[in-house]
Amino acid sequence: MSPEPHKHPHPRPGGATGTRTVTTAVPARLDRLPWSRWHWMVVVGLGTVWILDGLEVTVVGNIAGRLSESGSGLPISSAQVTGIAAALYVAGACAGALFFGWLTDRFGRKRLFLLTLAVYLAATALTAFSFSSWWFFVFRFLTGFGIGGEYAAINSAIDELIPSAFRGRVDLIINGSFWLGAIGGSLLSIVALDTDLFAKDVGWRLTFGLGVVLGLVILLVRRNVPESPRWLFIHGRAEEAESLVAGVEERVRDERGGSELPPPAGEITIHQRRSIGFVEIARTVFRSYPRRTTLGLALFIGQAFLYNAITFGFGAILTTFYDVPTGSTGYYFAVIAAGNFLGPLLLGKLFDTAGRRVMISSTYLLSGLLLFATAWLFDRGSLTATTLTACWCVVLFFASAGASSAYLTVSEIFPMETRAMAIAFFYAVGTAAGGISGPLLFADLTKSGRVADTVLAFQVGAALMCLAGLVAAAFAVRAERRSLEDIAQPLSAVRPRAGAVV
């Protein structure tokens, strides 16, 4: 099935004071660049924040038992940490994604990816000083608020700065790096909770302090990442976009010994504008691109339910059915987290070569079918704690690549002016489905102690992944190695005509 045609009308000139019509080769110039040290700086400055997210989520889950103990310095129960605090983190992430996503499209990528990291750093630091449950709850919400904003600001900036030939693999590996943080969080909590090393009221606070230190290092690198030239030329700052891209080209030429770069593939003519209203964004996403919207919803909801089917009752399944000590579940989690990271790392390149449609649909379908097989083996009593974990590793190897491709998909298949809000919307829907509907559905199933209930949890997650895979087979856009402006024409684009050449 071919991609949806561009149905939105061309904007009429005169939509914003001081704007003009310009013809620019900036997107093509960025897309034809070979990989360079400058691109590594972008990846490190923007992409490593997902490691912090994985660290945050895993550490809080692992220290819940310690926080509830007498002498922890915080009057809170384990259920409040994994229930109320976790729900507030999810709510904060959804709200932050939508709020900062709107600001990112309006005020630029750089301002917002600096602001959202600052919010995360401040909230995490203040969480470490928690003295009461209400304080802990407030700053868990604000930590999530910053992380949710990161997803919108960072994914839009990365996709607009990375050359089209590398966009798929880079986006997948960056989103998959969440699981490096999860591994670190699992191992860090083992050390931090060792009372031979740290007092009960100190170790858990240090885990949040480490997140702040890592975030400050990222912030120092991130200050050197520029604004998106694509955002600049649409928002009336064409000369700045030209200067920025020329500087990057010069750096790349110097790195290559002065050899000339290949010529850009073409130009685009746009009418500059200052902002896009919510009504136009909603009309673009739902009316102009209904198949793409269906695709995004299917991908996000499918992966959210699969991950909750496996990971929400992870500890309960191991302790209930296999008598694994509570203190040892972190080692099993570190193993499946490694499988999650290896998927995007090893499969990412295929999303740029074999193509989006075949890889997205196959990773979703494979992970769903493999989870169905795992449920069948679990129901038969054929698995041990070790072999069940091995099955999960294989399932999540494919599922993680698929889940990461969901973020890639929604960040590249909608017009540039709506990119951050589109990411925010689908992230919020997926996060809400995983963080609210998922736990409500899976909590009783995985903790009941009945094999049939846990099998049903697995089957629900598997079915939704398979359904999303079928939607991807029908609707996925062949976006590999294509310019973002070719995949979804900017709302500001006009038919080629005379204008200022940038």
C-alpha positions as CSV (number, residue, x, y, z in Angstrom):
1,M,0.0,0.0,0.0
2,S,1.4,3.4,-1.0
3,P,2.0,6.2,1.5
4,E,-0.9,8.6,2.0
5,P,-0.9,11.6,-0.4
6,H,-0.3,15.1,1.0
7,K,-3.8,16.4,1.5
8,H,-3.1,19.6,3.4
9,P,-3.6,22.9,1.6
10,H,-0.6,25.1,0.7
11,P,-0.4,28.0,3.2
12,R,-1.2,31.4,1.8
13,P,1.5,34.1,1.9
14,G,1.2,36.7,4.6
15,G,0.4,34.4,7.5
16,A,3.0,36.0,9.9
17,T,4.4,39.4,10.2
18,G,8.0,39.7,8.8
19,T,8.0,36.3,7.1
20,R,8.9,35.6,3.5
21,T,9.0,32.9,0.9
22,V,12.5,31.2,0.6
23,T,14.0,28.4,-1.4
24,T,16.5,26.3,0.6
25,A,18.7,23.3,0.1
26,V,19.3,23.0,3.9
27,P,17.5,19.7,4.3
28,A,19.3,18.1,1.4
29,R,22.6,19.4,2.5
30,L,22.1,17.8,6.0
31,D,21.0,14.5,4.5
32,R,23.9,14.1,2.2
33,L,26.6,14.5,4.9
34,P,28.8,11.4,5.7
35,W,28.9,10.3,9.3
36,S,31.3,12.5,11.3
37,R,32.5,13.4,14.8
38,W,29.9,16.2,14.8
39,H,27.2,13.6,14.5
40,W,28.7,11.6,17.4
41,M,28.5,14.9,19.5
42,V,24.8,15.1,18.6
43,V,24.2,11.5,19.6
44,V,26.0,11.8,22.9
45,G,24.5,15.1,23.8
46,L,20.9,14.2,23.0
47,G,20.6,10.4,23.0
48,T,22.2,9.4,26.3
49,V,19.4,10.8,28.3
50,W,17.4,7.6,27.8
51,I,20.0,5.9,29.9
52,L,18.9,8.2,32.7
53,D,15.3,7.3,32.1
54,G,16.1,3.6,32.4
55,L,18.2,4.2,35.5
56,E,15.4,6.2,37.1
57,V,12.6,3.7,36.5
58,T,14.6,0.7,37.5
59,V,16.2,2.2,40.6
60,V,12.9,3.3,42.1
61,G,11.4,-0.1,41.5
62,N,14.3,-1.8,43.2
63,I,14.6,0.5,46.2
64,A,10.8,0.3,47.0
65,G,11.4,-2.3,49.7
66,R,14.2,-0.3,51.4
67,L,12.2,2.9,51.4
68,S,9.4,1.1,53.4
69,E,11.8,-0.2,56.1
70,S,12.2,1.5,59.4
71,G,15.3,3.8,59.4
72,S,15.1,4.7,55.7
73,G,14.4,8.3,56.6
74,L,11.2,8.3,54.6
75,P,7.7,7.4,56.0
76,I,6.4,5.5,53.0
77,S,5.2,2.0,52.1
78,S,6.4,-0.2,49.3
79,A,3.0,-0.1,47.8
80,Q,3.0,3.7,47.8
81,V,6.3,3.7,45.9
82,T,5.3,1.2,43.2
83,G,1.7,2.4,43.1
84,I,1.1,6.1,43.8
85,A,4.7,7.3,43.0
86,A,4.9,5.2,39.9
87,A,1.5,6.5,38.7
88,L,2.5,10.1,39.3
89,Y,5.7,9.5,37.4
90,V,3.7,8.2,34.4
91,A,1.2,11.1,34.7
92,G,4.1,13.6,34.8
93,A,5.7,12.0,31.8
94,C,2.4,12.2,29.8
95,A,1.8,15.8,30.8
96,G,5.4,16.8,30.2
97,A,5.4,15.3,26.8
98,L,2.4,17.2,25.7
99,F,3.3,20.5,27.3
100,F,7.0,20.6,26.2
101,G,6.1,19.1,22.8
102,W,3.9,22.1,22.1
103,L,6.7,24.4,23.3
104,T,9.3,22.5,21.2
105,D,7.4,23.1,17.9
106,R,6.8,26.7,18.9
107,F,10.1,27.9,20.4
108,G,12.7,25.5,18.9
109,R,14.4,22.2,19.8
110,K,17.5,23.6,21.6
111,R,15.7,25.8,24.1
112,L,13.5,22.9,25.1
113,F,16.0,20.1,25.2
114,L,18.0,22.3,27.6
115,L,15.0,23.2,29.7
116,T,13.6,19.7,30.0
117,L,17.0,18.3,31.2
118,A,17.1,21.1,33.7
119,V,13.7,20.1,35.0
120,Y,14.8,16.5,35.3
121,L,18.0,17.4,37.1
122,A,16.3,19.7,39.6
123,A,13.5,17.2,40.4
124,T,15.8,14.3,40.7
125,A,18.1,16.2,43.1
126,L,15.2,17.2,45.3
127,T,13.9,13.7,45.3
128,A,17.1,12.6,47.0
129,F,16.3,15.0,49.9
130,S,12.8,13.5,50.5
131,F,11.7,13.6,54.1
132,S,8.0,12.9,53.7
133,S,5.8,10.9,51.3
134,W,4.2,14.1,49.8
135,W,7.6,15.5,48.9
136,F,8.6,12.2,47.3
137,F,5.3,12.2,45.3
138,V,5.7,15.8,44.1
139,F,9.2,15.3,42.8
140,R,8.5,12.0,41.2
141,F,5.8,13.7,39.2
142,L,8.2,16.5,38.2
143,T,10.9,14.1,37.3
144,G,8.5,12.4,35.0
145,F,7.4,15.8,33.7
146,G,11.0,16.5,32.6
147,I,11.5,13.0,31.1
148,G,8.3,13.2,29.1
149,G,9.4,16.6,27.7
150,E,12.8,15.0,26.7
151,Y,11.1,12.4,24.5
152,A,9.4,15.1,22.4
153,A,12.3,17.6,22.3
154,I,15.1,15.0,21.7
155,N,13.5,12.7,19.1
156,S,12.5,15.7,17.0
157,A,16.0,17.2,17.2
158,I,17.8,14.0,16.5
159,D,15.8,13.1,13.4
160,E,16.3,16.6,12.0
161,L,20.0,16.6,12.5
162,I,21.0,13.0,11.5
163,P,21.5,12.2,7.7
164,S,18.7,10.2,6.2
165,A,20.9,7.2,5.4
166,F,21.6,6.7,9.2
167,R,18.4,8.0,10.7
168,G,16.7,4.6,11.4
169,R,19.6,2.8,13.1
170,V,20.6,5.9,15.2
171,D,17.1,6.5,16.4
172,L,16.6,2.8,17.3
173,I,19.9,2.5,19.2
174,I,19.3,5.8,21.1
175,N,15.8,4.8,22.2
176,G,17.0,1.3,23.0
177,S,19.7,2.7,25.3
178,F,17.0,3.0,27.9
179,W,17.9,-0.6,28.7
180,L,21.5,0.3,29.4
181,G,20.2,2.5,32.1
182,A,18.0,-0.3,33.3
183,I,21.0,-2.6,33.6
184,G,22.9,0.1,35.5
185,G,19.9,0.7,37.7
186,S,19.6,-3.0,38.6
187,L,23.3,-3.3,39.5
188,L,23.5,0.1,41.2
189,S,20.6,-0.7,43.5
190,I,22.4,-3.9,44.6
191,V,25.4,-1.8,45.7
192,A,23.4,1.1,47.1
193,L,21.2,-1.1,49.3
194,D,24.1,-2.9,50.8
195,T,24.0,-1.8,54.5
196,D,27.6,-2.8,54.9
197,L,28.5,0.0,52.6
198,F,25.8,2.6,53.2
199,A,23.3,3.4,56.0
200,K,19.7,2.7,55.3
201,D,18.9,6.4,55.0
202,V,21.8,7.2,52.7
203,G,22.2,4.5,50.0
204,W,18.9,5.1,48.2
205,R,19.5,8.9,48.2
206,L,22.9,8.3,46.5
207,T,21.2,6.5,43.6
208,F,19.3,9.7,42.8
209,G,22.5,11.7,43.3
210,L,24.2,9.6,40.6
211,G,21.4,10.4,38.2
212,V,22.1,14.1,38.8
213,V,25.8,13.7,38.2
214,L,25.3,11.9,34.9
215,G,22.7,14.5,33.9
216,L,25.1,17.3,34.5
217,V,27.7,15.6,32.3
218,I,25.1,15.3,29.5
219,L,24.1,18.9,29.9
220,L,27.7,20.1,29.4
221,V,27.8,18.2,26.0
222,R,24.3,19.2,25.1
223,R,25.2,22.9,25.3
224,N,27.2,22.4,22.1
225,V,24.4,20.8,20.1
226,P,22.8,23.4,17.8
227,E,19.3,24.3,17.0
228,S,17.7,22.3,14.2
229,P,18.4,24.2,10.9
230,R,15.1,22.8,9.6
231,W,13.2,24.5,12.4
232,L,15.2,27.7,11.9
233,F,14.5,28.3,8.2
234,I,10.8,27.7,8.6
235,H,10.6,30.1,11.6
236,G,12.1,33.1,9.8
237,R,15.8,32.5,10.6
238,A,17.0,31.3,7.2
239,E,20.4,33.1,7.4
240,E,21.1,31.4,10.8
241,A,20.2,28.0,9.3
242,E,22.5,28.7,6.3
243,S,25.4,29.7,8.6
244,L,25.0,26.7,10.9
245,V,24.9,24.2,8.0
246,A,27.9,25.8,6.3
247,G,29.9,25.5,9.5
248,V,29.0,21.8,9.9
249,E,30.0,21.2,6.2
250,E,33.3,22.9,6.8
251,R,34.0,20.7,9.9
252,V,33.1,17.5,7.9
253,R,35.3,18.5,5.0
254,D,38.3,19.2,7.3
255,E,37.7,15.8,8.9
256,R,37.8,14.1,5.5
257,G,41.1,15.8,4.5
258,G,39.5,18.6,2.5
259,S,37.6,16.3,0.0
260,E,34.5,17.8,-1.5
261,L,31.0,16.7,-0.3
262,P,28.5,15.2,-2.7
263,P,26.0,17.8,-4.1
264,P,22.7,18.1,-2.3
265,A,19.7,16.3,-3.9
266,G,17.4,19.3,-4.3
267,E,15.7,22.3,-2.8
268,I,12.4,23.1,-1.1
269,T,10.4,26.4,-1.2
270,I,8.6,27.3,1.9
271,H,6.7,30.3,3.3
272,Q,8.2,31.1,6.7
273,R,5.8,31.2,9.6
274,R,6.1,31.7,13.4
275,S,3.8,29.1,14.8
276,I,1.2,26.5,14.2
277,G,-2.1,26.4,16.0
278,F,-3.5,23.3,17.8
279,V,-6.4,23.1,15.4
280,E,-4.1,22.9,12.4
281,I,-1.9,20.3,14.1
282,A,-5.0,18.1,14.9
283,R,-6.4,18.5,11.4
284,T,-3.0,17.5,9.9
285,V,-2.6,14.4,12.1
286,F,-6.1,13.1,12.1
287,R,-7.6,14.3,8.8
288,S,-4.6,14.5,6.4
289,Y,-2.8,11.4,7.7
290,P,-5.4,9.0,9.2
291,R,-3.6,5.8,8.1
292,R,-0.3,7.1,9.7
293,T,-2.2,8.0,12.8
294,T,-3.7,4.5,13.0
295,L,-0.2,3.1,12.5
296,G,1.3,5.2,15.4
297,L,-1.5,4.3,17.8
298,A,-1.2,0.6,17.0
299,L,2.6,0.6,17.4
300,F,2.6,2.5,20.7
301,I,-0.3,0.6,22.3
302,G,1.0,-2.8,21.2
303,Q,4.5,-2.3,22.7
304,A,3.1,-0.8,25.9
305,F,0.9,-3.8,26.6
306,L,3.6,-6.3,25.7
307,Y,6.1,-4.8,28.1
308,N,3.5,-4.6,30.9
309,A,2.5,-8.3,30.2
310,I,6.1,-9.3,30.8
311,T,7.7,-6.7,33.1
312,F,4.9,-5.5,35.3
313,G,4.6,-8.8,37.2
314,F,8.2,-9.7,36.6
315,G,9.3,-10.1,40.2
316,A,6.0,-11.7,41.2
317,I,6.2,-14.4,38.5
318,L,9.7,-15.4,39.5
319,T,9.0,-15.5,43.2
320,T,5.6,-17.0,43.0
321,F,6.2,-19.8,40.5
322,Y,9.9,-20.4,40.8
323,D,10.7,-19.5,44.4
324,V,13.4,-17.0,43.3
325,P,14.4,-14.9,46.4
326,T,13.3,-11.3,46.1
327,G,16.9,-10.0,46.4
328,S,17.9,-12.0,43.4
329,T,15.3,-10.8,40.8
330,G,17.6,-7.9,39.9
331,Y,20.0,-10.3,38.3
332,Y,17.3,-11.8,36.1
333,F,16.1,-8.3,35.2
334,A,19.7,-7.3,34.1
335,V,19.7,-10.2,31.7
336,I,16.4,-9.4,30.0
337,A,17.5,-5.7,29.9
338,A,20.6,-6.7,28.0
339,G,18.4,-8.6,25.5
340,N,16.3,-5.4,25.1
341,F,19.4,-3.3,24.2
342,L,20.9,-5.9,21.8
343,G,17.8,-5.9,19.6
344,P,18.0,-2.2,18.4
345,L,21.8,-2.4,18.4
346,L,22.0,-5.4,16.1
347,L,18.9,-4.9,14.0
348,G,19.0,-1.2,13.7
349,K,20.9,-1.1,10.4
350,L,18.3,-3.3,8.7
351,F,15.7,-0.5,9.2
352,D,17.8,1.6,6.9
353,T,18.6,-1.2,4.4
354,A,15.8,-3.8,4.3
355,G,13.3,-1.0,5.0
356,R,10.9,0.3,7.6
357,R,7.8,-1.7,6.5
358,V,9.4,-5.2,6.5
359,M,11.4,-4.6,9.7
360,I,8.6,-2.9,11.8
361,S,6.0,-5.5,10.9
362,S,8.4,-8.4,11.3
363,T,9.7,-7.3,14.7
364,Y,6.2,-6.8,16.1
365,L,4.9,-10.1,14.6
366,L,7.9,-12.1,15.7
367,S,7.8,-10.8,19.3
368,G,4.1,-11.5,19.5
369,L,4.3,-15.0,18.1
370,L,7.3,-15.8,20.4
371,L,5.4,-14.6,23.4
372,F,2.5,-16.8,22.4
373,A,4.9,-19.7,22.3
374,T,6.4,-18.7,25.7
375,A,2.8,-18.7,27.2
376,W,2.2,-22.2,25.8
377,L,5.4,-23.5,27.4
378,F,4.7,-21.7,30.7
379,D,1.2,-23.2,30.7
380,R,2.6,-26.7,30.2
381,G,5.1,-26.3,33.1
382,S,8.0,-26.7,30.7
383,L,10.0,-23.7,31.9
384,T,12.3,-22.9,34.8
385,A,13.2,-19.4,36.0
386,T,16.3,-19.6,33.8
387,T,14.6,-20.8,30.7
388,L,11.6,-18.4,31.1
389,T,14.1,-15.6,31.4
390,A,15.8,-16.9,28.2
391,C,12.5,-16.9,26.4
392,W,11.8,-13.4,27.5
393,C,15.2,-12.3,26.3
394,V,14.4,-13.6,22.8
395,V,11.0,-12.0,22.8
396,L,12.3,-8.7,23.9
397,F,15.2,-8.8,21.5
398,F,12.7,-8.3,18.7
399,A,10.1,-6.3,20.7
400,S,12.7,-3.7,21.8
401,A,13.6,-3.0,18.2
402,G,9.9,-2.8,17.3
403,A,9.2,-0.5,20.3
404,S,12.1,1.8,19.4
405,S,10.8,1.9,15.8
406,A,7.5,3.3,17.1
407,Y,9.3,6.4,18.2
408,L,11.2,6.6,14.9
409,T,8.0,6.2,13.0
410,V,5.9,9.0,14.5
411,S,8.9,11.4,14.5
412,E,9.4,11.1,10.7
413,I,6.0,10.5,9.1
414,F,4.3,13.8,10.0
415,P,5.2,17.4,8.8
416,M,8.0,19.1,10.5
417,E,5.9,21.8,12.1
418,T,3.9,19.1,14.0
419,R,6.8,16.7,14.7
420,A,7.3,17.3,18.4
421,M,3.6,17.4,19.2
422,A,3.1,14.2,17.2
423,I,5.8,12.5,19.2
424,A,4.3,13.8,22.4
425,F,0.8,12.7,21.5
426,F,1.7,9.1,20.7
427,Y,4.1,8.9,23.6
428,A,1.4,10.1,26.0
429,V,-1.1,7.6,24.6
430,G,1.3,4.7,24.8
431,T,2.6,5.7,28.2
432,A,-0.9,6.0,29.6
433,A,-1.9,2.7,28.1
434,G,1.2,1.0,29.6
435,G,1.3,2.9,32.9
436,I,-2.4,3.0,33.7
437,S,-4.4,0.4,31.7
438,G,-1.6,-2.1,31.7
439,P,-1.1,-2.3,35.5
440,L,-4.9,-2.4,36.1
441,L,-5.2,-5.4,33.7
442,F,-2.0,-7.3,34.6
443,A,-1.5,-6.7,38.3
444,D,-4.1,-9.2,39.5
445,L,-3.3,-11.6,36.7
446,T,0.4,-11.9,37.4
447,K,0.1,-11.9,41.2
448,S,-2.8,-14.3,41.6
449,G,-0.6,-17.3,41.7
450,R,-2.7,-19.1,39.1
451,V,-0.8,-20.3,36.0
452,A,-3.9,-19.6,33.7
453,D,-4.0,-15.9,34.8
454,T,-0.4,-15.3,33.9
455,V,-0.8,-17.1,30.6
456,L,-3.7,-14.8,29.8
457,A,-1.5,-11.8,30.6
458,F,1.1,-13.1,28.1
459,Q,-1.5,-13.7,25.5
460,V,-3.1,-10.2,25.7
461,G,0.3,-8.6,25.2
462,A,1.2,-11.0,22.4
463,A,-2.1,-10.5,20.6
464,L,-1.8,-6.7,20.6
465,M,1.8,-6.9,19.2
466,C,0.6,-9.2,16.4
467,L,-2.2,-6.8,15.6
468,A,0.2,-3.9,15.5
469,G,2.5,-5.9,13.2
470,L,-0.4,-6.5,10.8
471,V,-1.2,-2.8,10.8
472,A,2.4,-2.0,10.1
473,A,2.5,-4.5,7.2
474,A,-0.4,-2.5,5.6
475,F,0.3,1.1,6.6
476,A,4.0,1.5,7.4
477,V,5.7,4.2,5.3
478,R,8.8,3.4,3.3
479,A,10.8,6.1,4.9
480,E,14.2,4.5,4.7
481,R,17.0,6.8,3.3
482,R,14.4,9.5,2.4
483,S,14.4,13.1,3.3
484,L,11.9,14.0,6.1
485,E,10.5,16.6,3.7
486,D,9.9,13.9,1.1
487,I,8.2,11.6,3.6
488,A,5.8,14.4,4.8
489,Q,5.8,17.7,3.1
490,P,6.1,20.7,5.5
491,L,2.8,22.6,6.1
492,S,4.8,25.7,5.1
493,A,5.8,24.3,1.7
494,V,4.7,26.1,-1.5
495,R,5.0,25.2,-5.1
496,P,8.4,26.1,-6.5
497,R,8.7,29.8,-7.5
498,A,11.1,32.6,-7.3
499,G,12.4,33.4,-3.9
500,A,15.4,34.1,-1.8
501,V,17.8,31.2,-2.2
502,V,19.4,30.1,1.1
